[in-house]
Amino acid sequence: MPLRRALPALLVGACAARLTPSAGPPLQPGPALIVIAESWHTEICLPAHALASTALAPVRAGAPSAAAFSFGFGLESWMRADRHGLTEAFEALTGGVAVVSIRALHGAVPPGAEEAIALRLLAGGIVAIAAFVVGQMRVPVPPSLPPGAGLRLVPSVIAYSLRFTCNTWVTRALAEAGLPVPFAGIVLRGQAMAAVRAEAVRQAGAPGPAEPGTPERQP
């Protein structure tokens, strides 16, 4: 198969993964993060105020007016390219140096988001995700660019490969936060968003933490 057609075929091929909701511990009330998808790429969006006491607090320094921040992972040459041609497609197939991306946002999600799914987290979930993101950075956390100014790209300690893509990274971050989201074998956008959607379905029927003086629900 010619290279021009090989990458789209590979990216579409595994998108039919079907995942079923699984059990998990009680969640905090209210959405805590949003997973977004753009083209073949997925990212995690966190509200700016939630980062204040986390390892990601420095990103607010360059964008104090931002409503939220989006974090992602990808092949450096792909993330830096203005246009994606055969060179970037070949490198996406063979793997290479990766970066962690930071975007300051005017709203809750980037304007180009094609899908957006909100999830609740366990207590300490934001802190855990922030620690995961920072742990992927090869250098200290930089301040972000102002909203709409573009990406801040930070060298990653993990290489990009077809076994560990932006979509693997996103689901791994959710798992690090304690959500029952699979990440092993997650390679493509369709697989990642199916896993996130299954978790959203599970959460829709999951109780939050009991209020003080309220008896726990019996199984």
N, C-alpha and C positions, 0 to 999 in steps of 0.2 A: 504494500500500500504506500503511495507517495507520502512524503512527510507532510505536505500541505493538508492531506486528508487524515493522516494518522492521529494527530492530536485531538481534533474534534471527535473522531470515532472513539478514542480512548476515554475522553471526558464524558461522552454520552453513555458509554457502554454500561457503567455500573450505577447509573442514576435510578435504577428501578428497585433499589434496596428497600424492603419493607420492614419497619421496626414497630414493635408493640410496646405500649407503656409498661413500665415496671414499677414496683413499689419503692418508696423512699421515705426518709424521715420528714417530720413536720417542717413547713416552710414559713418564712417570715411574710407578713402581709404586704401587699403592694408589689408592683413590678420593680425589680432591682437592676435589670439589664435588658438589652435588646440585641438579638442576633440579626444581622442584616446580610443580604446577599446582593452582589452586583456582578453581572456577567458570570464568570466561573468562580468568583471570589466571595468569601464570607469574612465577616469581622464581628467583634463584640463592641457594643456601645454602652458606656457607663455614664451616669449623670455626674456632672462636675462636682456637685456638693458631696457626693459619696466618696470622693478620692481624698478628702482633706486629711484623714488620719491613716492613710495607707502608704505603701511604698511608691505609689504613683503620684503623690502630692506634688512633686516638682513640675509635672507637666502643666499645672495650672499657672505657673509663674509667667509664661509668655502669653497666656490667653485667659486673663481673669474674668472676661465677660462671656466666656464660652458656656453654653448650656450643657454640653456633654462632650465626651471624647470617644473616638473610635480607635480600636486597637486591632491590628492584624499582623499577618506574617506572609512572607512571599519571597520568591527568587529575586535577588537584588537587580539583575539586569532587566527583568520584567517590570519590576516596580518603578524603575527609573526611566524606562523607555517612554517617549512621547507616543510612539506608534509601535505596535507589536507585529513583527514580521517573522520570516522563517528562522532567523537567528535566535530570536527569543523563544519561538516554538520549539526549536531543537534543544535549547538549554532547559526548557521546562520538562522535556522528556528525559534528559540526561542528568538533571540536577545541578546544584552548585551553591555558591555563597548566598545566604539568605539574610533578610533584614526584618526587624519588627517595625511596623508603621504606626504612627500616631497622627490623628487628625483632630483638631479642635472644631467643634460644630456649633452652628447658630441654634440648631434645634436638637431634638432627641436623636435623630438619625441623619446620615448624609443625604443631600438632595437627590442623589442618583440611586438610592436604595430601591431595588426591585421587589424584595421581600423583606419583611420585618416581623420578628416574633419576639414578644416580651415574655420573660421568665422571672419567677420569684427565686430567691436564694435562701439557703439556710443561714442562720446567724453566723456572722463572720465570713460569709461567702464573698463579699466584695474584697475584703482583706486578702483572702486566699487567691482570688483571681489577680489582684494587683501584684501579689508576691510571685505568682507564676509568670506574669508578663515581664516583670523586672528581672526575674531569674533567667529569662531568655536573652537578655541584653548583654552584649560583650563589654559595654562601657557604662558609666553612671547615667542615670536617667536624665535626659536633657529637658529643658523647658520646651513646650510645644510652640508651634507657629500660631498666630492669631486665627480665629475662625475664618475659613474660606481661603487661607493663604497657601494651602497645599499640605503635602505630607512631610512629616519629619521621619526620616528613615534611620534606624539605629542598627548597627551590626548585630547579628544573632549568633548565639553560641551553637545553634543547631543548623545544619545544612538543609537546604531544600532538596527534596527528592519525591519521586512518585509514591514513595511509602510514607512520606511525611510532608503534606502540603498545607496550604493555608486552612483547608477544611479540617484536616487532622488536628491542627493547632487549636482551632476554635473549640472543637469538641473536647480536646484534652484540657483546655482551660476550664470548661464547665465541669468536667469530672474532678479536676483539682479542687473546685469549690464544693464538692460533695454531692453534686447532682448525679442521678443514675443514668448518665448519658454515655453510650459507648464511644470510644475513639479508635480502638484497634480496628484496622481495616477501613476506616473512613478516609477517603481520598478525594472525592468529588463533591461539588456543591450540592447535588441532589441527595447524596447520602447524608451529608451534614445537616441539611435543612430537614430531611425526613426524621433524623434523630432528635433534632430540636423540636420539631412539630409534635413528635410522640411524647416528649417531655412536657410540652405545653398542654397536651390532652390529659396526661397524668395529673398535672398540677390543677387542672380545672376541676378535678374531682377529689383533690387532696385537701385536708383541713390545714389551716394555719395553726400557730401555737395557741394553746388555750389561754383565755383571759384570766387574770387573777380571780380566784374564787369560783372559777368555772370548772366543773369536773371534766377530766379527760374522757374523750369518747371511747367507749368500750368496743373491742373488736367483735 
